[in-house]
Amino acid sequence: MKVRNLLDNSIADVSASELHFRISVYGLLEENEQILVQRSSTSNQFSLPGGKIEKGETIKNALVREFKEETGLTIQTIKLRVVKEDFVKFEDNESYHSILIFYDVKRVGGLLGNVHDKEESAEIVFFPRNKILKQKLQEIFRDVV
């Protein structure tokens, strides 16, 4: 099985038995033809805000929690955009078979940048829709935006 390292985009072979299963949810917030992205301190690439769904947590509650943790904003889900899968290696050096769920969202409150974990969200920025693909955006997010 081929997996992509999220830090440097290199490809490695791993056996299926080494894969962990991970379900995550991400939000696409667009305001004034600009899309909100965030970058962790360990990555040189941007991603949409979101992350892993915890056991017992609904998909939408996970997205609201992750978005608040990573951006400081409170959001509401609007509609399901797409579901994708990926085979990746994270910063923890573990390999994952990931199911990624993407929603269009809208801001309903909060303060952009009011986050507790600055490592996870070292940079939070809106990029114009017509320029976002020129940024260092993780590959899995490119066709979503």
ROGUZA-243765 format. One record per atom (N, C-alpha, C, O): x, y, z; residue in one letter. Coordinates in steps of 0.05 Angstrom, whole numbers, plus 32768, in hexadecimal, padded with zeros to 4 digits. Last residue first. Layout:
residues N
XYZA
...
//
This chain:
residues 145
7F2081CA7FCAV
7F1D81E87FC9V
7F1981F17FACV
7F1782097FA7V
7F2681967FBBV
7F0F819D7FCCV
7F0A81BB7FCAV
7EF381C47FCAV
7F56818F7FA2D
7F3E818F7F91D
7F2481947FA1D
7F0F81977F95D
7F7981977FD0R
7F7A81A87FB8R
7F6181A77FA7R
7F5781BC7F9FR
7F7C81757FFBF
7F69818C7FFDF
7F67819B7FE3F
7F5581AC7FE0F
7FA381507FF1I
7F8881467FF4I
7F73815D7FF4I
7F5C81587FEFI
7FD381717FF2E
7FC881667FD9E
7FAB815D7FDCE
7F9B81637FCAE
7FD581AC8017Q
7FD8818F8016Q
7FC881847FFFQ
7FB2818E7FF8Q
7FF081E67FF9L
7FD881D98003L
7FDC81BB8001L
7FE481B17FECL
801182197FF1K
801A81FE7FF9K
800381F08008K
800281F08020K
7FEE823D7FBDQ
7FFA823A7FD8Q
8002821D7FDCQ
7FFB820C7FCDQ
7FD3823D7F8FK
7FEF82447F8DK
7FFD82427FA8K
801682447FA9K
7F9F82357F9EL
7FAD821E7F93L
7FCB82247F8EL
7FDA82117F88L
7F8F82687FADI
7F9482547FC2I
7FA3823C7FB7I
7FB382307FC5I
7F8082907F8BK
7F9D828D7F91K
7FA382757FA3K
7FBA82707FA8K
7F4A82947F85N
7F5982927F6DN
7F77828E7F72N
7F86828B7F5FN
7F39829B7FBBR
7F3282827FACR
7F44827E7F94R
7F4D82687F8ER
7F6982B77FE7P
7F5582BA7FD1P
7F5182A07FC2P
7F6582927FBCP
7F6F829B8028F
7F7B82A0800EF
7F6582A47FF9F
7F5082977FFBF
7F7382A9806CF
7F6182A78055F
7F7282AC803CF
7F8182C0803BF
7F968283809FV
7F958299808BV
7F7F82938076V
7F79827C8070V
7FBF827380D2I
7FA3827180C9I
7F9E828880B7I
7FA2829F80BFI
7FF5825080ECE
7FEC826480D9E
7FD0825E80D1E
7FCA824880C9E
7FF882298112A
800D823E8112A
800582558100A
800E826C8104A
7FD58202812ES
7FCC8218811DS
7FE0822E811ES
7FDB82448129S
7FF281E0814DE
7FE081D4813AE
7FD781E98126E
7FD281E3810EE
800E8205816CE
801D81F2815BE
800B81E68146E
801381E3812FE
7FE98220818AK
7FF5822F8173K
8006821C8162K
800C8223814BK
7FB2821181A7D
7FC98201819ED
7FD5820F8185D
7FCD820A816FD
7F88823481AFH
7F99822D81C5H
7FB3822081BDH
7FC7822381CAH
7F74826E8188V
7F788251818BV
7F8B824C81A2V
7F9C825C81A9V
7F5C829B8168N
7F5A82978184N
7F5B8279818AN
7F47826C8190N
7F5982A18131G
7F7382A1813DG
7F73829C815BG
7F89829A8167G
7F1B82C28130L
7F3082B58120L
7F4B82B7812EL
7F5482CD8135L
7EEC82B6815FL
7F0082CA8158L
7F1782BB8149L
7F2482AA8155L
7EA482A8815CG
7EC082A38163G
7ED382B98159G
7ECA82CC814CG
7E728298812AG
7E7D82A68141G
7E9A82A08145G
7EA882958133G
7E64828080FCV
7E4E828A810CV
7E5882988125V
7E4882A38134V
7E78827280B9R
7E80827D80D3R
7E67828780E2R
7E56829580D6R
7E6782358098K
7E658253809AK
7E6C825A80B7K
7E67824B80CAK
7E7E8201806BV
7E76820C8085V
7E74822A8084V
7E7D82378071V
7E7D81C58048D
7E7D81E28046D
7E7281EC8060D
7E5F81E1806BD
7EA3818C805CY
7E8A819C805DY
7E9081B98055Y
7EA581C3805BY
7EC0814D8051F
7EC2816A804DF
7EA68177804CF
7E94816E803EF
7EE28118806CI
7EC881228066I
7ECA81418066I
7ED5814D8078I
7F0E80E4805FL
7F0C81018064L
7EF1810B805BL
7EE981078043L
7F2C80AC8077I
7F1380B5806BI
7F1080D28073I
7F0F80D8808BI
7F6C808F8072S
7F5B80A5807BS
7F4280A9806AS
7F4480A88051S
7F968064808AH
7F8280648075H
7F6D8078807EH
7F5E80728091H
7FD7807780A0Y
7FBA807780A3Y
7FAC80738088Y
7FB4807D8073Y
8012806D80C6S
8004806E80ACS
7FE7806980B0S
7FDE805980C0S
8039809680F2E
8026808080EEE
8019808480D2E
8016809A80C8E
805680C380FEN
806480AD80F0N
8053809480ECN
805D807F80E5N
803D80EF8110D
804380DA8124D
805080C28118D
805680AE8126D
8032810B80E3E
8049811380F2E
805180FE8107E
806880FC810FE
801980D680B7F
801780EF80C6F
803180F480D5F
804480E580D3F
801080BC8078K
802080BA8090K
802080D5809DK
802780E98091K
7FD580A48055V
7FE980B8805CV
7FF980AF8075V
7FF0809E8085V
7FA7809D8026F
7FB9808C8034F
7FD2809D803BF
7FE180A48029F
7F6380B28022D
7F7F80B7801DD
7F8F80A3802ED
7F8580998042D
7F2380C48007E
7F3480B38017E
7F5180B8800FE
7F5680C17FF9E
7EEA80F18010K
7F0280E78002K
7F1080D38013K
7F0A80D1802BK
7EAD81118003V
7EBB80FE8014V
7ED280F28003V
7ECE80EA7FECV
7E9481547FFFV
7EA0813C7FF3V
7EAB812B8009V
7EB28134801EV
7E6E81788018R
7E7A817E7FFFR
7E8481657FF1R
7E7D81607FDAR
7E338181803BL
7E48816E8036L
7E538174801AL
7E4481768007L
7E2581C38052K
7E1E81AB8043K
7E37819A803FK
7E4E81A48041K
7E2D81E18083I
7E1981E9806FI
7E1181D0805FI
7DF981CA805EI
7E3B81E580C9T
7E3E81D680AFT
7E2781DF809DT
7E1081E280A6T
7E55821E80E9Q
7E3E820D80E4Q
7E4281FF80CAQ
7E4B820B80B6Q
7E8882308119I
7E7D822D80FEI
7E63821D80FFI
7E5D82108113I
7EB2825B813BT
7E9B8249813DT
7E8E82488122T
7E89825D8115T
7EFA8261813AL
7EDF8268812FL
7ECB82528136L
7ED1823A8137L
7F2C82518146G
7F1F82648159G
7F02826B8151G
7EF48279815FG
7F47822B8129T
7F448246811ET
7F3A825B8132T
7F3E8272812ET
7F4B81FA8144E
7F6082028131E
7F5E821E8127E
7F738229811EE
7F1E81F68166E
7F3981F28170E
7F4F81FD815EE
7F6282088168E
7EF481FF8141K
7EF882118158K
7F15820F8162K
7F2282238167K
7EFB81D28121F
7EFD81EC8115F
7F028201812BF
7F1382138127F
7EF281A88145E
7F0C81AB8138E
7F1081C7812DE
7F2581D3812FE
7EBB81B28153R
7ED181B18167R
7EEC81B7815AR
7EFA81C88163R
7EA181AD8121V
7E9E81C68131V
7EB581C88145V
7EC181DD8148V
7EB081788114L
7EB8818F8103L
7EB781A98112L
7EC981B98111L
7E97815C813DA
7EB4815A813AA
7EBE81728129A
7ED3817E8130A
7E6281668131N
7E6D8170814BN
7E8B81708149N
7E9881828154N
7E5E814B8100K
7E5A81688101K
7E658173811BK
7E718189811AK
7E6681158111I
7E77812180FCI
7E76814080FFI
7E8A814D80FFI
7E6481098158T
7E58810B813ET
7E6B8119812AT
7E7D81288133T
7E8B80DD817FE
7E8680F98177E
7E7880F9815CE
7E8080E9814AE
7E9B80AB818BG
7E8380B48199G
7E7C80D18191G
7E6780DB819AG
7EDF80B98180K
7ECB80A48185K
7EB480B08195K
7EB880BE81A9K
7EEB80F48159E
7EF080E38171E
7EDA80CF8173E
7EC480D3816AE
7F058102811BI
7EEC80FF812AI
7EF280EB8141I
7EFC80D5813CI
7F3C812D810BK
7F3181138113K
7F1781148122K
7F1481248134K
7F2F816B80E9G
7F3F815680F4G
7F2F813D80FBG
7F19813980F2G
7F3581B080D4G
7F27819880DAG
7F39818380E5G
7F50818980EBG
7F4281E080A0P
7F3E81DA80BDP
7F2D81C180C1P
7F1A81BD80B2P
7F6A81CB8069L
7F5181D58073L
7F4F81CF8091L
7F5881BA8099L
7FB081DB8069S
7F9A81C88067S
7F8181D7806FS
7F8281ED807AS
7FF281E98050F
7FD981F1805BF
7FC481DA8058F
7FC781C98046F
803481D38062Q
801E81D48050Q
800481DC805FQ
800181D88077Q
805D81C78082N
806181DE8071N
804B81E2805DN
804D81F0804AN
805181B480C6S
804D81B080A9S
805481CA809AS
805081E080A5S
805681BF80FAT
806681A980F0T
806481A680D2T
8074819780C6T
803181E68105S
804D81EE8107S
805F81D880FCS
807681DD80F5S
7FFC81E580D4S
800781DE80EES
802581E580EES
803181E980D9S
7FD1821380B6R
7FEA820480B3R
7FF481FE80CFR
7FF6821080E0R
7F92821D8095Q
7FA3821E80ACQ
7FBB820D80A7Q
7FBB81FA8098Q
7F6382468070V
7F75822F8073V
7F868233808CV
7F8882498096V
7F29825F8052L
7F39825E806AL
7F498244806BL
7F3E822E8067L
7F2482828015I
7F2182698023I
7F348268803BI
7F4B826F8038I
7EFD82B67FF7Q
7F1682AD8003Q
7F1082948014Q
7EFB82918020Q
7ECF82CF7FE6E
7EDF82C17FD2E
7EFB82BA7FDCE
7F0E82B97FCDE
7EB882DE8017N
7EC282F28005N
7ED582E67FF0N
7EEA82F27FEAN
7EC782A08034E
7EBC82BB8039E
7EC882CE8025E
7EE182CF8023E
7EC1825D8041E
7EC78271802CE
7EB8828A8033E
7EA0828A8036E
7ED88225805EL
7ECC823F8065L
7ED582538050L
7EED8259804DL
7ED281E48061L
7EDA81F8804DL
7ECA82118054L
7EB28213804FL
7EE981B68092G
7ED681CA8089G
7EE281DE8075G
7EF881E78079G
7EED816F809DY
7EF981898097Y
7EE4819C808DY
7ED181948081Y
7EF9813380C2V
7EE6814580B5V
7EF2816180B3V
7F00816A80C5V
7F0D80EE80C1S
7F10810A80C8S
7EFD811B80B8S
7EF2811280A3S
7F2080AF80D6I
7F0A80BE80C9I
7F0D80DB80D3I
7F0E80E080EBI
7F4F807C80CDR
7F4A809780D8R
7F3480A580C8R
7F3580A680AFR
7F71804180DCF
7F5A804D80CFF
7F53806780DCF
7F53806980F5F
7FB5803280CFH
7FA0803880E2H
7F89804580D3H
7F8E805380BFH
7FDD800180AFL
7FCC801880ADL
7FB8801A80C5L
7FAD800680CEL
7FF87FD180B1E
80047FE880BFE
7FF2800080C0E
7FF7801380CEE
7FDD7FAF808FS
7FDB7FAA80ACS
7FE77FC080BDS
7FE17FC280D5S
7FED7FBF805DA
7FD27FC78066A
7FCF7FC38084A
7FC07FD18091A
80317FD6805ES
801D7FC1805CS
80027FCB8067S
80027FDC8078S
804B800C8037V
804580008051V
80317FEA804CV
80227FEA8039V
807780368014D
8067801D8013D
806380138030D
80778011803ED
8072807D800BA
807E80658017A
806C804D8013A
805380518011A
808280BC7FEFI
807180A47FEEI
8080808C7FFAI
809880887FF4I
808381008006S
809080E87FFDS
807D80D07FFES
806A80D1800ES
806E812F801BN
806181238004N
8070810B7FF8N
806981027FE2N
80808140804CD
809181468035D
8086813A801BD
8093813C8006D
805681398071L
806B814E8075L
807A8155805CL
8081816C8058L
8036810F8063L
802A812A8062L
803F81408066L
803A8157805FL
804680DB8039N
804F80E98051N
80458106804FN
804B8114803CN
801A80AD801FR
802780C6801AR
802E80D38035R
801C80D68046R
801F80678010V
8016807D8021V
80278095801CV
803F80938016V
800C802C7FEFK
801B80457FEDK
800E805A8000K
7FF6805E7FFFK
80117FE98000M
800080008000M
801280198000M
8025801A800FM
//
